[in-house]
Amino acid sequence: MLRALGFDNDTYIFGAFGEIYGGEETLQPLKELFPNFYTKETLANQELQPFLPFSSRLAAIDYIVCEESDVFVTNNNGNMAKIIAGQRCSVQLKYS
């Protein structure tokens, strides 16, 4: 889908998600198409140590990165996705 929307191999992707069903193998095709694929764990593994006992703080990190990104694409209709889309639309600075 990202390819069809015009995103190329140089696109940076931040994955804001928890544990993936099927593990890392599930993400491999996406990572091959988009080698600049990151998560908070791959970007700041050591820095996250104090936050690990607090799931809401980890979610806040994902929220901030998603809200500040140039493009936001969601794969679900959960509360976080709705809040981010609403915030982005309300400030009318970025498009969801």
N, C-alpha and C positions, 0 to 999 in steps of 0.2 A: 504494500500500500504506500509506503513512504517513497519508493521509487516512482510509482505512478503519479505522486504529487510533485515530483521534480527534485527530490533530495538525492544527492550523489554521494560517492564514497567519502568525501571530505566532511560530511555532515557529522557534527558532534551530537551524540545521543546520551541523555542521562536517564537511566532506568530507576524510577522511584517505585519500588515494589519490595515485598517481603520474599519469602521463600518461593521459588518457582516450582510448579508441578513438573516433575521430570528432571529437575536439577539443571545443571549447567549445560548438559547436552541439548536441552530444549532451546537454549539461546544461541547455540553455535551457528546456525544458518544466518541469524540476524547479525551476529558479530563478524561473520565473513563478508557480508554485504556492507556493513558499516563498522570498520575497524576502530573508529573513535567512539566506542561504546563504554560508558562508565556508570558506576553506581557510587553511592557515598562510601561504601566499603573499599572500592578500588581507588578512590581519590584521597581518602583521609583515614586509612585504617587505624593508625595509632591514635590520631586525634579523637576518634570516636569512642575510645575505651571508657572515658568517664560517663558517656551517655548510654552505654549498653543496658544498664538496669532500668532505663526509663524509655519505654516505647513511645510515649507521646512526644518526647524531645527528639527522638529519631524521626518521627513523622513530621515534626516541625521543620527539620532540616530539608526533608524532601519537599515540603510545601514551599519553602523559600526558594529553592532552586527552580521548581516548576513555575512558580509565580513570576520569577524574574527572567525566565527563558524567552527566547524569541518566538518559539512555537510550542504549543502544548497539545499533545495528542494523548487521549486516554483510551484504554481498552476495556473500561468498565464504567458503570454508572453509579459508583459509590459516592459517599459523602465528600471525601476529599476531592474527587474529580469535579463534583458539582460546585464546591466552594471555590476551587481554583478558577474554573470557567466563569463563575459569577464575578469574582474579583477582577479578573482580566477584562471582562466586558464592562464592568462598572467604571473602571478608570479610563477605558477607551484608548489606552496607549498601545495595546498589543491585541492581536487577534487570536482566538482559540479555534 
